[in-house]
Amino acid sequence: MLKNYFKIAIAVLRRRKFFTFISLFGISFTLTILMVATAFIDKVVNDDYPDKKRDRSLYISHMEMAGKDAMNSAGLSFGFLDHYVGRMKTPVAVAISSNFNATNTYVNNRKIVINYKYTNAAYWDVLEYKFLEGKAFSKQQVANAERVTVISEDMKKEYFGDDTGPVVGKYLEADNVKYRICGVVKNIPITCYSFYADIYLPYTVSKNDFGNYNNYMGDFNGVILAKNTADVPKMKREFDAIIPKLPIPDKQYNKIYSHADTYLEGYVRTGNETKSGILYVTLALSLFALFVMLLPTLNLVNINVTRIMERSSEIGVRKAFGASSQTLVYQFIVENLILTFLGGLIGVVLSLIAMYFINNARLIANLELTLNFTVLGYALAICIFFGLFSGVYPAWRMSKLNVVTALKAQ
């Protein structure tokens, strides 16, 4: 039976090539947009490099001070993370790093933009960077304020050239200061902004004063690591208990907010201290997907209704020979699913082409979009949605056609 439906569907598609082209274009183009967007979200949310211990980590990146007529919101200071968070009992380690900042350097009269960040030694214990050469700087090197650095593989190629050999032990200049390279790590996409940088430096080589823990706000963020996943809620409660006890440094404020979030909560936090922002992001993405799918779905419904009117004589003959309305509805929905899956296959091919050009154009630093099983699963769900939603109403219209009226249309 399904084989016959497939043959009929192909014959119908070949009968009106223009309508078929419009239908397939609408489905495949929509699916391409959604698959590329899904691949991007999947890369941001599910890629656990370099924080492979994400299931037992909490992320601290934001603080807000509020008063009756004033509000101040920023990142965290190194002193706050080192003094208050570093003294927590539940975490086994606290990774501290600055947000990345840019500076320029020149190699053979060629300007190179270097994004750098400062870290403590525990940063390399909490996070699992893949070292292509060498190793991270040690706790002793941080304490001695040695001018050493870990660089990304892209920075190695850009600074030293594509054909260079090992660079550990060589020097890289930034801000007129030469740093000895101790390690080279695999690239991180800029979308992973908490961990992205071209070079990583010990925080002690910075000119900033890191000893002042009374200033809570600054340019740093932290990752606290629990011994196991069971300790994560306890670690969160311990951090939450610290915030209300903090001395408020300015009389114009009366409340301090800060949170130790899971990775996703921290990534989408909007600043609304009662909610993490996940609800807003989910709602926004759902509305976007609905809007993108709604227009081609309505277009497909109209085309399907037109197809039905053209096939009224065929429907009348089949009804006259005893075909039930249920059989006709089932046939048409199957035909529509075949159409949408053909559009889906074209959409997959277009998505691969689009991802290839996006990756090669390097529109987002170090971001490599891939078509994995998660993305294909969403694509399959979208195809089923298209096939069913755009086919139910036209099929119902078809089943209600009067036999005599349908035959007169012959």
Summary of the structure (lengths in Angstrom):
residues: 410
radius of gyration: 29.4
end to end distance: 25.9
largest distance: 94.3
contacts: 1296
relative contact order: 0.18
helix: 51%
strand: 19%
